[in-house]
Amino acid sequence: MAAEPASKVSVRAIVLLVSVAVVVLVIDQLAKWWVVNNLDFRVPKNIIGNLLIFEYDRNSGAAFSIGAGSTWIFSIIAVSVLVFVIWYARRIRSAVWAVVFGLVLGGLLGNLSDRLFRPPGFGVGEVVDFLRIPLLPAIFNLADTAIVTAMALFLVLTVMGVGLDGKRGQAKVSSTTAQGDDIEAPVADEASDEAAAADEGREEAGGETEPHDGEPRNGEHARVADTGHPVDGRA
């Protein structure tokens, strides 16, 4: 089966990336809308015992309540990262990397929407958090979860050596080695041909070849036959 053009693969990857980002954004905003309209502020509600607790809170800092009080700084950072993700996405050629960047993009948009459109004002809005689990001291939301999941996948793919085209680095190394072997073989053959040509040239020029294993040259055979004496001049 013929390989598909890179442009088609790229378009499919971009479509998948955008789809994942939109799904994350919509689910995150719907969940926050439900929390704001159905939960009391900072009143815990056990969902699965103590393993999962819903607690409506508002965060003016970064993910997991880091840097509270510096909302405008994180808004600028979020916009910068958003622009970088959109610009870098054109290099993606594989579905798995499209999912990773889609999760990052959706998570960024989810929290950035809160900062831009929620109270107390544009660019300094507070992010809605509501998820609490025993292993983490901070409250977080689905956008944070998407970003953390993307970072985990990023580390796994990097360790495995999977490039943006979906191919593993080891396969590329093996391919390069195989190509190197193919190049060396013709070089060796060419050297052998040159050596044979040199021997033929010497034969044509002097009618002699180098002695092998102590045997006399062709001319020496003729002189011994004519005189009956060795060619070294002794009687």
Disulfide bonds with the S-S distance in Angstrom:
none
